């Protein structure tokens, strides 16, 4: 029983850390997507392509 509890606590921590990192990464990806769209609009308005 102690082994089960220990394994559950260890994997629970790993899942929590992974979830936290995914949420942070999602925010960064949204910011990068917006920056790329802004860059595309700027390039298109300048007539480069």
CNS distance restraints for C-alpha pairs under 8 A (distance, minus, plus):
assign (resid   1 and name CA) (resid   5 and name CA) 6.39 0.50 0.50
assign (resid   2 and name CA) (resid   6 and name CA) 6.09 0.50 0.50
assign (resid   3 and name CA) (resid   7 and name CA) 6.11 0.50 0.50
assign (resid   4 and name CA) (resid   8 and name CA) 6.11 0.50 0.50
assign (resid   5 and name CA) (resid   9 and name CA) 6.18 0.50 0.50
assign (resid   6 and name CA) (resid  10 and name CA) 6.22 0.50 0.50
assign (resid   7 and name CA) (resid  11 and name CA) 6.09 0.50 0.50
assign (resid   8 and name CA) (resid  12 and name CA) 5.83 0.50 0.50
assign (resid   9 and name CA) (resid  13 and name CA) 6.24 0.50 0.50
assign (resid  10 and name CA) (resid  14 and name CA) 6.49 0.50 0.50
assign (resid  11 and name CA) (resid  15 and name CA) 6.13 0.50 0.50
assign (resid  12 and name CA) (resid  16 and name CA) 6.15 0.50 0.50
assign (resid  13 and name CA) (resid  17 and name CA) 6.19 0.50 0.50
assign (resid  14 and name CA) (resid  18 and name CA) 6.10 0.50 0.50
assign (resid  15 and name CA) (resid  19 and name CA) 6.06 0.50 0.50
assign (resid  16 and name CA) (resid  20 and name CA) 6.18 0.50 0.50
assign (resid  17 and name CA) (resid  21 and name CA) 6.21 0.50 0.50
assign (resid  18 and name CA) (resid  22 and name CA) 6.13 0.50 0.50
assign (resid  19 and name CA) (resid  23 and name CA) 6.28 0.50 0.50
assign (resid  20 and name CA) (resid  24 and name CA) 6.38 0.50 0.50
assign (resid  21 and name CA) (resid  25 and name CA) 6.02 0.50 0.50
assign (resid  22 and name CA) (resid  26 and name CA) 6.04 0.50 0.50
assign (resid  23 and name CA) (resid  27 and name CA) 6.60 0.50 0.50
assign (resid  24 and name CA) (resid  28 and name CA) 6.56 0.50 0.50
assign (resid  25 and name CA) (resid  29 and name CA) 6.13 0.50 0.50
assign (resid  26 and name CA) (resid  30 and name CA) 6.23 0.50 0.50
assign (resid  27 and name CA) (resid  31 and name CA) 6.35 0.50 0.50
assign (resid  28 and name CA) (resid  32 and name CA) 6.18 0.50 0.50
assign (resid  29 and name CA) (resid  33 and name CA) 6.06 0.50 0.50
assign (resid  30 and name CA) (resid  34 and name CA) 6.27 0.50 0.50
assign (resid  31 and name CA) (resid  35 and name CA) 6.25 0.50 0.50
assign (resid  32 and name CA) (resid  36 and name CA) 6.17 0.50 0.50
assign (resid  33 and name CA) (resid  37 and name CA) 6.26 0.50 0.50
assign (resid  34 and name CA) (resid  38 and name CA) 6.21 0.50 0.50
assign (resid  35 and name CA) (resid  39 and name CA) 6.13 0.50 0.50
assign (resid  36 and name CA) (resid  40 and name CA) 6.10 0.50 0.50
assign (resid  37 and name CA) (resid  41 and name CA) 6.27 0.50 0.50
assign (resid  38 and name CA) (resid  42 and name CA) 6.18 0.50 0.50
assign (resid  39 and name CA) (resid  43 and name CA) 6.08 0.50 0.50
assign (resid  40 and name CA) (resid  44 and name CA) 6.04 0.50 0.50
assign (resid  41 and name CA) (resid  45 and name CA) 6.04 0.50 0.50
assign (resid  42 and name CA) (resid  46 and name CA) 6.25 0.50 0.50
assign (resid  43 and name CA) (resid  47 and name CA) 6.52 0.50 0.50
assign (resid  43 and name CA) (resid  48 and name CA) 5.92 0.50 0.50
assign (resid  43 and name CA) (resid  49 and name CA) 7.19 0.50 0.50
assign (resid  44 and name CA) (resid  48 and name CA) 6.37 0.50 0.50
assign (resid  44 and name CA) (resid  49 and name CA) 6.30 0.50 0.50
